Amino acid sequence: MKSFDLNKLVRSNVKTVKPYSSARDDFKDFEQEMIFLDANENPFSNGMNRYPDPQQKELKYILADRNNVSKDNILIGNGSDEVLDLLFRAFCEPNRDNIITLPPTYGMYSVLAGINAIENREVLLTNDFQPNVDSIIQAIDENTKIIFLCSPNNPTGNSFSDEAILKIMNNFNGLVVIDEAYIDFSKDESWLSVLADCPNLVITQTLSKAYAMAGLRIGILYASTDIISIINKIKPPYNINILSQESALKKLEQSTMPFQVKKLISERKKLKKELEKTSFVEKVFPSDANFILIKVDDANYRYQQFIDNGIVVRNRTNQPLCENCLRISIGLKEENEKLIQVIKKIDYAKENIVY
């Protein structure tokens, strides 16, 4: 790759920030029997009266062990949205810098760019939903700080080719963020295996999808220790509450994720076969996620038909390259069976569609 100098990416004000040091940062040895009078907490114990671990050490140990990385390569946020926002705040200078995103993709990249006053240079995916690498490289200038790659991609469901991702990383001196929110549903391996060899690589994952913890809001960022150190300077001190930390630890110890992922992939295959037999479905796109994107004859009309039959899907027809497309999440077996019944009912009716 080209010469990469992280120091050139960091905002000047962030370089000089002295991070807030909380009481829990100053004293960390909770194994000792101590009287804690340092954090202005309410001393009456109810399981929530003490501040949570600001660095989520136990959670990081489990994630590090599962993913064969060091805990020092991990930052945990209040959902993936927080860790993405921290990247903007650490590396992108408002009203000067820009990022590159690849629509159709996760909408929060654009929202966060707007909130942080950062130009979002959109480079559309190709017609087969792959990165247009040459156009991406042409869009880069000296103020381009981050390129966001969502793989498997939302809403399309497909994974980006290794060749495309490597070419982007090797031709860019900024940060390449690979959003792997759906990686556990994919046949492809995570890019975590090359993290140590790619200083400009940042990987985000989540406990919301495969791990069934969307309500806890646990987002994970993996990067070099240098990048983690910079982001830690601006991270809120107690960003993950104690209930979320404790619940996540218990859920991870239960090890139900592999079974649930296997079931969802099986259900995805069944639904795909049924959709491919449906007359109003013009195309079923390949999916490495826990959802399927389909192109139908009239997305607005079919969306309302699903609603009328008690099923809520996502209408993506207004997204680039997604005209007349619906995104359908994979549910429980009985939910998918109900969905299939509704699809057959709608298909059998052969109603006249007014365009």
CORDA-V782479 format. One record per residue. N is the residue number from 1. RES is the residue in three letters. SS is DSSP state (H for helix, E for strand, C for the rest). NEAR is the number of other C-alpha atoms within 10 Angstrom. Layout:
n = (N	N)
res = (RES	RES)
ss = (SS	SS)
near = (NEAR	NEAR)
//
This chain:
n = (1	2	3	4	5	6	7	8	9	10	11	12	13	14	15	16	17	18	19	20	21	22	23	24	25	26	27	28	29	30	31	32	33	34	35	36	37	38	39	40	41	42	43	44	45	46	47	48	49	50	51	52	53	54	55	56	57	58	59	60	61	62	63	64	65	66	67	68	69	70	71	72	73	74	75	76	77	78	79	80	81	82	83	84	85	86	87	88	89	90	91	92	93	94	95	96	97	98	99	100	101	102	103	104	105	106	107	108	109	110	111	112	113	114	115	116	117	118	119	120	121	122	123	124	125	126	127	128	129	130	131	132	133	134	135	136	137	138	139	140	141	142	143	144	145	146	147	148	149	150	151	152	153	154	155	156	157	158	159	160	161	162	163	164	165	166	167	168	169	170	171	172	173	174	175	176	177	178	179	180	181	182	183	184	185	186	187	188	189	190	191	192	193	194	195	196	197	198	199	200	201	202	203	204	205	206	207	208	209	210	211	212	213	214	215	216	217	218	219	220	221	222	223	224	225	226	227	228	229	230	231	232	233	234	235	236	237	238	239	240	241	242	243	244	245	246	247	248	249	250	251	252	253	254	255	256	257	258	259	260	261	262	263	264	265	266	267	268	269	270	271	272	273	274	275	276	277	278	279	280	281	282	283	284	285	286	287	288	289	290	291	292	293	294	295	296	297	298	299	300	301	302	303	304	305	306	307	308	309	310	311	312	313	314	315	316	317	318	319	320	321	322	323	324	325	326	327	328	329	330	331	332	333	334	335	336	337	338	339	340	341	342	343	344	345	346	347	348	349	350	351	352	353	354	355)
res = (MET	LYS	SER	PHE	ASP	LEU	ASN	LYS	LEU	VAL	ARG	SER	ASN	VAL	LYS	THR	VAL	LYS	PRO	TYR	SER	SER	ALA	ARG	ASP	ASP	PHE	LYS	ASP	PHE	GLU	GLN	GLU	MET	ILE	PHE	LEU	ASP	ALA	ASN	GLU	ASN	PRO	PHE	SER	ASN	GLY	MET	ASN	ARG	TYR	PRO	ASP	PRO	GLN	GLN	LYS	GLU	LEU	LYS	TYR	ILE	LEU	ALA	ASP	ARG	ASN	ASN	VAL	SER	LYS	ASP	ASN	ILE	LEU	ILE	GLY	ASN	GLY	SER	ASP	GLU	VAL	LEU	ASP	LEU	LEU	PHE	ARG	ALA	PHE	CYS	GLU	PRO	ASN	ARG	ASP	ASN	ILE	ILE	THR	LEU	PRO	PRO	THR	TYR	GLY	MET	TYR	SER	VAL	LEU	ALA	GLY	ILE	ASN	ALA	ILE	GLU	ASN	ARG	GLU	VAL	LEU	LEU	THR	ASN	ASP	PHE	GLN	PRO	ASN	VAL	ASP	SER	ILE	ILE	GLN	ALA	ILE	ASP	GLU	ASN	THR	LYS	ILE	ILE	PHE	LEU	CYS	SER	PRO	ASN	ASN	PRO	THR	GLY	ASN	SER	PHE	SER	ASP	GLU	ALA	ILE	LEU	LYS	ILE	MET	ASN	ASN	PHE	ASN	GLY	LEU	VAL	VAL	ILE	ASP	GLU	ALA	TYR	ILE	ASP	PHE	SER	LYS	ASP	GLU	SER	TRP	LEU	SER	VAL	LEU	ALA	ASP	CYS	PRO	ASN	LEU	VAL	ILE	THR	GLN	THR	LEU	SER	LYS	ALA	TYR	ALA	MET	ALA	GLY	LEU	ARG	ILE	GLY	ILE	LEU	TYR	ALA	SER	THR	ASP	ILE	ILE	SER	ILE	ILE	ASN	LYS	ILE	LYS	PRO	PRO	TYR	ASN	ILE	ASN	ILE	LEU	SER	GLN	GLU	SER	ALA	LEU	LYS	LYS	LEU	GLU	GLN	SER	THR	MET	PRO	PHE	GLN	VAL	LYS	LYS	LEU	ILE	SER	GLU	ARG	LYS	LYS	LEU	LYS	LYS	GLU	LEU	GLU	LYS	THR	SER	PHE	VAL	GLU	LYS	VAL	PHE	PRO	SER	ASP	ALA	ASN	PHE	ILE	LEU	ILE	LYS	VAL	ASP	ASP	ALA	ASN	TYR	ARG	TYR	GLN	GLN	PHE	ILE	ASP	ASN	GLY	ILE	VAL	VAL	ARG	ASN	ARG	THR	ASN	GLN	PRO	LEU	CYS	GLU	ASN	CYS	LEU	ARG	ILE	SER	ILE	GLY	LEU	LYS	GLU	GLU	ASN	GLU	LYS	LEU	ILE	GLN	VAL	ILE	LYS	LYS	ILE	ASP	TYR	ALA	LYS	GLU	ASN	ILE	VAL	TYR)
ss = (C	C	C	C	C	H	H	H	C	C	C	H	H	H	H	C	C	C	C	C	C	C	H	H	H	H	C	C	C	C	C	C	C	C	C	C	C	C	C	C	C	C	C	C	C	C	C	C	C	C	C	C	C	C	C	C	H	H	H	H	H	H	H	H	H	H	H	C	C	C	H	H	H	E	E	E	E	E	C	H	H	H	H	H	H	H	H	H	H	H	H	C	C	C	C	C	C	E	E	E	E	C	C	C	C	C	C	H	H	H	H	H	H	H	H	C	C	C	E	E	E	E	C	C	C	C	C	C	C	C	C	C	H	H	H	H	H	H	H	C	C	C	C	E	E	E	E	E	E	E	C	C	C	C	C	C	C	C	C	C	C	H	H	H	H	H	H	H	H	H	C	C	C	C	E	E	E	E	E	C	C	C	H	H	H	C	C	C	C	C	H	H	H	H	H	H	H	C	C	C	E	E	E	E	E	E	C	C	C	C	C	C	C	H	H	H	C	E	E	E	E	E	C	C	H	H	H	H	H	H	H	H	H	H	C	C	C	C	C	C	C	H	H	H	H	H	H	H	H	H	H	H	H	H	C	C	H	H	H	H	H	H	H	H	H	H	H	H	H	H	H	H	H	H	H	H	C	C	C	C	E	E	E	E	C	C	C	C	C	C	E	E	E	E	E	E	C	C	H	H	H	H	H	H	H	H	H	H	C	C	C	C	C	E	E	C	C	C	C	C	C	C	C	C	E	E	E	E	E	C	C	C	H	H	H	H	H	H	H	H	H	H	H	H	H	H	H	H	H	C	C	C	C	C	C)
near = (14	10	9	16	12	16	13	12	19	21	16	14	9	16	12	9	11	9	15	13	11	14	16	19	13	9	10	10	10	9	6	7	7	8	7	13	10	11	11	10	11	12	11	9	8	8	8	12	12	17	17	19	18	20	20	19	15	14	17	21	15	15	18	17	11	9	12	11	19	15	19	17	20	26	23	27	25	18	21	23	18	21	22	22	18	20	22	27	20	22	24	26	20	17	10	11	20	23	25	24	23	25	25	22	24	18	13	13	19	20	14	20	23	13	11	16	17	22	19	21	18	15	19	19	20	13	10	10	20	18	22	16	18	11	12	21	15	9	14	20	12	9	15	23	25	26	23	20	24	28	28	26	27	23	25	30	25	23	24	17	12	11	9	14	18	13	14	21	20	15	15	22	23	25	23	24	23	24	24	24	24	25	24	22	21	20	11	15	9	17	18	20	11	10	18	14	10	18	22	23	21	24	22	23	23	25	22	18	18	23	18	15	17	14	10	18	21	24	23	24	24	25	24	19	17	14	24	17	15	21	21	18	18	17	21	15	20	17	18	22	17	19	13	17	19	14	12	19	16	11	15	16	9	9	11	13	16	13	10	15	20	14	15	22	19	14	18	23	14	15	19	18	11	12	20	15	12	16	16	18	21	16	16	17	17	15	24	22	32	23	23	25	26	23	20	22	17	18	23	15	14	22	21	15	16	16	11	11	15	11	15	16	14	14	20	23	18	12	15	13	18	21	16	22	30	26	22	20	17	21	16	13	15	9	12	17	15	15	21	16	13	18	22	16	12	18	15	11	9	10	8	6	9	6	6)
//
